């Protein structure tokens, strides 16, 4: 079975002592403080930029002119930062024994500074003054960047924020310092800076329209006790994060902490050299602490996709989408291995997500039990509503911040956490059955945000069926369709199947699966679908899954990608509709570029053209020699046909 390197997370429930719980809370508090520190620095720089922009707009400049003027105002300071940063990087490389950076092209007006710094580096080369010069350059770069941030000419990145924090961390608390930073691992702070950078990027991408989904808001500060988590890293060559036996996890600064579930699987992978631990993220959910260990694992998969570069090198990917994205217009994509026998027997399955039934399938999960085509919705939230309401009422009667209120809040969090864990466990099992039981899993691209929009009334627009819609939204969101799709995305790649996501707006619900006529008057709330054109009366889920299967086949029949280098839905070596030149035969399964292909690799589908993509003429496939058994079977069939023809002529 072919294999490749993947990044996987192994989640363990921790069983810490009271002292260890206090340490975990202290570490998560440091990460939260670092996140708020970074957000404050970014907000300050952005506000300074916004003030400059507003002033120029009020002066009568246009949006483009205002931004150009701000860029021109900060050009001189930005160029100085670039020159000093190049000086710092060159000194850093020289100190560690590496060749320095090549000489930079001096920006306009900075020629004298570039020459002066080059002379200083040459004079200090090989002496003790080189490290002193490096320390001076670091302080100068940080000071210049701080001026640029304060003036609004640039926004600090995670690296910039970390450098600023190292300058201020020993200051008193009143001056913005964190003199207690030695009590926790330094990675708690860097992980907080990285998370602030990610939140800022999400907001900017959403604002510019580059991020799909709901609009992301401006990054906000985190308060104590809300989503406590932190991340720790280590040097993989000298690992500190490791499993001690099967029941204890060792982390830097925290020592050995007992875990509830067994770490046998990850420990054995590490012992055999098939896994390398990269980092660990510790988080609190309800009344428990969890540790997610991130590791690079050599994983076997029934199907892999190989990107063959133009120079002959190969890169393996778990999914065809990743391979095609990496290939672009360069190289080819080829499949290694094939799905399992169980997956080939299942074929393609259509999955219709709903609120009454979690999923309705075109083929049952168990071929011997047709009832498994409908997976009922596990009433996780519904069964816990009474208990949850009782706990929330008790919490509402307590004074916020008191001891009783904290205990009541912990009970509410525990109930929510139990629901979350049970839902995740159910979805993990279902997604694995789908990924391991079928070659293709087809689902709709649902807009859950629009689908679960509230119909709450307003003074201008009274709502309709508000209570019914609220129950529907709660039931659908409790099913977790978004989480199911997320799990199917990576599990289909792990187990050798493919996820087919239909285009948004595909007419699935209101189209008859038999005559393909659309019924605009169809009521989605009715469990039976009536077709006024052909008179078909079928269950709505059965009709929807059939339409999903048809749409998936149409999508797969257009050769897996327009590049013609992958297999189509029938696993054929080319598109059935591709025209053939007169007299053109089958193309060779192996081209000269395929020399050295590893055993088990499948030949890609080749476009039916007289020349391949590289312009070389296609080589006809050599005929295979007949075996004695095949010749004997052919002669027997020929003699039998002749005898039948002779008997028919006698009659």
N, C-alpha and C positions, 0 to 999 in steps of 0.2 A: 504494500500500500504506500503510495507516495506521501511525502511529508514536507512540511515547511515550518518556518518560524512564525509564531503568532504571539500576541500579547494577551494574556488572560489574567483575570482577577480571581483570587480565591478568598472568599469571605468567611471569617470565623467570628463567632460570638465569644467575647472575652468574659472571663470570670475573675475580675480583679478584687483585691481586698479593699478595705476602706481607705487605707493609705494610698493604694494605687489609684483608686477613684479620684482622690484629691489631686494626685499628680496629673492624671489625664485631664481633669478640669483646668488645671493650671496651664497645661500645654495648649489646650483649645482656646483658653483665654488669651494667650500670647499670639496665637494665629489670628484671632478676632481683632486684637489691638493692631497688629500689623496691617490687616485689611483696611481698617478704619484710617490708619495713618496714611496708607497709599491713596485711598479715596480722597482724603482731605487735601493731599498734595496735588492730585489731579484736578480736583474741583477748584482749588485756588488758581491754578494756572489757566484753566478753562474760563473761569470768571474774569480774570484779567484780560484774556483775549476777547471775550464777549464785550467787556467795557470799551475796549479800543474800537471794536467793530461798531458798536452803537454810536460812539462819538463821531466816527467818520460818516455813518449813515445820516446822522442828524445834521452833519455839515453839508449834505447834499450829494455825497458820492453814492454810486451804485454798489450793489453787493460785490461784484467782481473788482471794482476799483478799490473798495475798502479792504478786501483781502489782499490785493496786490500792494497797497500802501503798508499794511501791517508786515507783510513779508519783506518789503524794502527797509522798513524801520529796524527790523531785527537781523538784517543781512550781515552787518559788521560783527555783531556779537556771535551770530551763528558760525561765521567763518573762523573766528578766534577759537571757538569751542572745537571745531574740526581740526585746526592746526595743533592745539594742545593735546587733543585726544590721540592724534597720530603720533605725537611725541611720546605720550604715555605708553601706547601699545608697542612702539619700537623698543623703549627701555625695558618693558616687561619681557619681551622675547629675548632680549640680550641678556638679562639677568638670569633667566632659566636656561641659557645655553643654546638658544635657537637663533637662526638668522633673522635680522631685523626686517621690517617692512621696507619695500622699495620707496624711494624718495617720492613724495607727493607733489602734485602740481599745485603750487601756491595759489590760493584765491586772490582775487584782485584786492590790492592794498595790504596784503599780509606777507609780501615777499621778504621784508626785513625780519619779521618774526620767525619765519621758516628758516632763514639762514642762521639766525642767532641760536635757535634751538638745535640745529644740526651741529653747529660748532660746540655747543655745550655737551652734546652726546659724544662727540669725538674726543673731547678733552677728558671726559669722565670714563671712557671705555677702559675696562680692565682694572679699575681702581675701586676703592671703598666708597668713593663719592658717587658711584653709579646708583647705589640704592638710595642715597640721600636725594639724588636728583629725581629718582622715581617717586619717592614720597612727596616731594615738592610738586611734581607734575600732577599727581593724583589730587592733591589739595586744590591746585589751581583749576583743574578740570571741573571738580565738584563745585567750586565757588562760581565759576562762569556759568555752569548749568543752572545753579540756583538763581542767578540773576536772570537768565532766560526764562525760567519758570515763573518767577515773580512778575516779570514784564509781560508774560502771556505769549512769548514767541515760540514756545514749544511745550508739549505735555510730557511729564516724566514717564518713562517706561518702568518696567519692573526692575531692570538693572539700575536705572538712575535712582529709583526710590531706595533700593538697597544701599547704594553708595551714600545717599543723603542720610539714611538712618545710621550708618556706621560712623558718620561724623557727629551725630547728635545723640547717640544712644547713652553716652555717659553723662549727659546733662541732667540736672534735677528734674523731677516730675513737673514742677511749675513752669519750666522752660521747654517742655515738650519732649524731654528725654525719657529713657526707660532704663534706669540704673539697675533694675532687677533682671536684665536680660540674661545674665549668667545662670539663672536658676533653671532655665529651660534650654532645650536644644535649639541651635540657631536655625535649623531648618523649619521650625515653627514660624519664624518671621518670614523667611524667603517664600514659603508656601502661601502665606497671607498676601505677600506682594504679587505673586503670580496670579492668585485668584482675583485680586483687584484689577490686574491687567486684562484678564479674560472677561470680567464683567464690563470693563470699559470698552473693550473691542466689540462685545455683543451689542452694547448700546449704540456704538457708532455704526456698525453694520446694519442694525435694524433701522436706524435713522436714515441711512443712505439707501435703504431698500435692498441691500445685499443679503439680508438674513430672512429666511422664510419663517412663517408662523406669526404668532401674536407679537405686537409691537413691544419691544423691550424698553423699560423705563430708565430714567437716570439712576446710576448706581447710588444706593443708599447705604447708610451706616448700619452695622449689625449691632444688635443689643445683646447683652449677656443672657445666656441660657437659650438662645435661639440658634438651631442648627449648629451645634458644637462639633467641630471636626478640625483635624490638622493632618499634615502629611510629613513623613520622614523619609530621608534618602540615605544612601550609603555608597561607598566605593565597591563596585561589583568584584574588583580584584581582591579586596580585603573585606569580605562581607561581614556586616554586623547584624543585619536583619536576617534571622534564620529561625528555623523550627528546632526546638530542643526536645527531641523525642517526637511523640505524636500529640502531646497535650499541652505544650508550652511554646510560647512565641517570644523571642528575644528581639527587643527594639532598642535603638540607641537612646540612652538617657533614661529609659524606663525599666530596663532590665528584663527579666523573664516573668511573663504574665501567663497564667493558666487560661486555656481556651476550653469552651464547652464541647464543640464538635471536634472530631479527629482530623488532624492534619496529615494523615498517612499518605494520601495521594500525592500531595505536593512534596512531602519529605522524600518519598521514593523517587520522584522525578528529579529532584535536586541531587540525590545520591547517585543516580545513574547518569548525571550530566545532561539531562534532557530539559532542564529548567534552570533559569538564572533569575533570582529575585532582584527586582529593580527598586521598589519602594513599597511603602505601606501607608495607607490612609486610615486613620482612626476616627470614628464618628460615633455619636450617641443617638440612638433611636428609642424613644420611650424610656424604659428603665434599664436598657442594656447598652453596653459599649460594643462596637463591632470594629474589626480590623480587616481591611481589604488589602491583601498582599498582591502586588502587581508583579508578574513574572513573564519573562520571555520563554516560551515553551516550544520545543520541537514536536509539533503535532502531526499525527498521521491523518490523512483525509482520503476518502474514496476518489474524489475528483479534485484536481488542481488545474489551474490555468497558468500557462507559461507565456511570458512575453519574450519572443525571440528578437533580439536587437539586430540591426543591420550588420554589426560586426560579429555576429554569431553568439554573443553572450546571452545568457538566459536568466530571467527573474521569475520566481514563482509567486503566485497569488492564490488566495483561497477562493475568491469570487471572480467571475468573468467580468463584472463591471469594473473592478479594480484593475484588472489586466488591460482592458480596453482603454481605460482612462490613462493608464501609464503609457500605453503604446501610442495613442494618438494616431498620427499618420506615419509613424516610423516603426518598422518591424512588423511582426505578425504575432497572432495570439493562437495558441494551440492548447488542446486539452490533454491532460494526463489522467489515465485511469478511467473508470466508468462507475456509475451509481451501483449500489448493492442490488442483489436479486430482489429483496423486499421493495426497494424503491422502484425498480423497473416494473414490478408487478403492480404497484400502485399507480404509476403514471402521473398524470397531471390532476390535481385536485383544486376545485374552486371553493373558496372560503368566503362565506357571507357573514359579516359581523352584525350582531344585533343586540337588543337589550333583553328580550324575552329569553331567547337562546343565545348563549355566548357566541357560538359559531354554528353555522349550518354548512355541511360539507356535501359536495357532489358525489363523493365516494366515502363509505364508512371508514373509520379508523381501523376497525377490525372487520375484515371481509366476511367472517363467519357470523357477525352480529350486525344486521342492517340498522339497528337502533343507534349505533354509535355515529351515524351520520349527523345526528343532532346532539350537540354538547350543551347540556343545560347550564344556565347561569348559576354559579354558586352564590347563594344569598349571604355573602359575608357581611356586608354592611347592614342589610335588612335584619339579619338575626341579632345583630349587636346594637340596633337602634335604641331599644328599650334600656339596655344597660348603659349605653353611652349618654342617653338623655338624663338618666338618673344621676350619673356622675357629674354631668355638666350643671344640673340644678344644684347639686351639693356645692360645687365650686362657686356658683353665682351667689350663694348665701354667705360666703366667707369674705372677710376683708382682704382686698388684694394686697399681696406682699406679706401676709401673716403666715405663721407656721401651718395652720390648718388649710389655708389657701394653697400653699405649696404642695401639701400632701394630696389635696383634691386635684390639683393640676397634674400631679404625677399619675394619679389614677386615670384621668382622661387620656394622657399621653400613652399610657400602657395599653388602653383599649384600642386606640388608633394604630399603635405599633403592631398589635396582634392581628388586626385586620389587614394591614399592609403586608405582613409576613405571609399570611395565609393566601392572600391574592397572588403574591409573587410566586409562591410554591406551586399553586395551581397552574399559573400561566407558564412556568418553566416546564412542567410536565406535559402540558398540551403542545407547546411549541416544539418540544423535542420529538413527540410522536409524529407531528406533521413533517418535521424536517427529516426524520429517519424513515418514514413510511411512504414517501412520494418523491418523484424526480423533480416535479415543479409544484410550487405552492402559489396560487394566484389569489390576490386580494385586491380590494378596491382602495383607491387613494381618497380616503374620507377626510373632509375638512371638519374635524371635531369641534373646532372653535365655533364655526357657524352652525353646526348641527346641534350643539348644546347651548345656544344662545337663549337667554331667559326672555320670556314674554311678559315680564312684569310691566304693569300698566303705569302710565304717566298721565299727568293732567291733560296733555294735548292728545295723547294716543292711548285710549284704554286697551288693556290687554285682554286676550281671549284664552280660555282654558289654562290659566296660570298654574293652577294646582296640578293638573294633568301633565303639563310640560315640565314642571319642576320634578315630578316623580320620574318622568322619562329620562331627564338629564341625570338625575341621581343614579338611576338604574344603569344607564349606559356608561357613565363614568366609573361606576363601581366595577363594571366588567373589565376595564382597563384595556380598550382596544389599541390605544397608542403604545402601551407597554408590550402587548402581544406582537405588534408589528416590529417593534425594536428588537425583541428577542428572536423573531423569525429572521431578521436581517442577518444576524451573525451566526445563528445556528444552522441555517441552510448552507452557509459557506463552510461551516465546520464539518457537516455530515454529508457533503457531496451533492446536495440538491440545489435548486435555484428558486429564488423568490421573484415572482412576476407581479409587478404593481401596475394595475391598469391606470390609464390616463384619467385625471379628474374630470368628472362629468360624463363618464361612460354610461350610456342608457342601459342600466342593468335591471332596475326595479320595474319600470313601466313598459318593458319590451317583452313580447311573447317569445318564448324560447323555440316555439315550433314554426310559426309563420314569419317571425321577425318584424311584426307590425307593432308600432308603438301605441300604447293606450294612455293618452294624456289624462283621462278621467279615472285612472286607477287609484284606489285609496290605499296608501302604504300601511295604514293601520289595520286593514283587513287581512286575515290570515290566508285567504284564498284569492288566487289571481284568475280573473275572467277575461278572456280575449274576445272582443266583439267581432273580430274579423274571421277567425277560424273556429270559434266556439270552444276553445280549449279551457278546461277548468282544472287547475293544478294548485298545489300548495305554493304559497308565495316564495318560501325559502327554496323549494325545488326549482322553481322558475328562475330565481335570481342566480343560484349556483350554476345552472346550465348556461345562462348568459355570461357569467364570469368565465366559465371554461371556454366558450366560443370566442370571447374577446381575447383571452390569453393565447389561444391557438392562432388567432389572427396576428397578434403582436409577435409571436415567436416565428411565424412563417416568413416574416420579412427577415431574411437571414440575420442571425443573431446580432450582427452589426453591419452597417453599410460598407464596411471594409471587406466583407466577404471572406474573412479568415477564421470564422468560428462555425460551429455546427448550428443547423436550424432545429426547429422543434422536433423533427423526426430523426434527428441525429444523422441526417444525410450529409454528403460531402459537398453540397452545393445547393443553390436555390432552384426549386423546381421550375420557376418561371423564367430563369435566365436563358437568353437565346444562345443557340449553338451555331458556330460557323459551319458551312457545308463541309462535310467530310471530317469534322473534328471528332476525335474519339475521347476516351477518358484520359484525364491527366494523370501523370505519374504520382504515386503516393509519396515518393521521396524525391525531392529536388536536390541539386548539388548543395544548396544552402542548408539542407537538412542533415548533412553528414555529421555523424557523431551524436545523433539523437539517442536519448536514453531509451531502453526497452520499456514498453508499456505506453509510450506517447502515441496519441492518436493524430492522424494527419488532419490538418484543418480543412474546412470546406474551402475549395478553390473556386473563384468565379469562373463561370463557363465562358471563357474568352480564349482566343488563340494564343495569347501571350500572358504570362503571369505579371504580377505587379512590378517586377523589376525589369520588365521588358525582354526577358529571355523566353525563347520558344518553349512551349510545354512538351515534355517528353512522353510519348505514348507508353502506356503501361504494358510491360512484357506479359505475354500469356503464361499462365501457370501450367506446368506439365500435369497430364492426367495420371492418376494412380491406377493400379490394376483393379482395385475394387470399384472405382468409378466407371472404368471402361466396361467391366463385367455387368454392372447395374444398367448401364446404357444399352448394351446389347440385349439384355433380357427385356427391357421396356420396348425396344424396337421390334423384337420377335413377337411379343405379346400384341402389339398394335397391328402387325401384319396378320396374325392369326384371327384377330377380331374382324379385320377388314375382309379376310377371305370367307369367314363364316357368314358375314352379312351379305356378301355377293351371292353365296349359294342359296340363301333364302329368297 
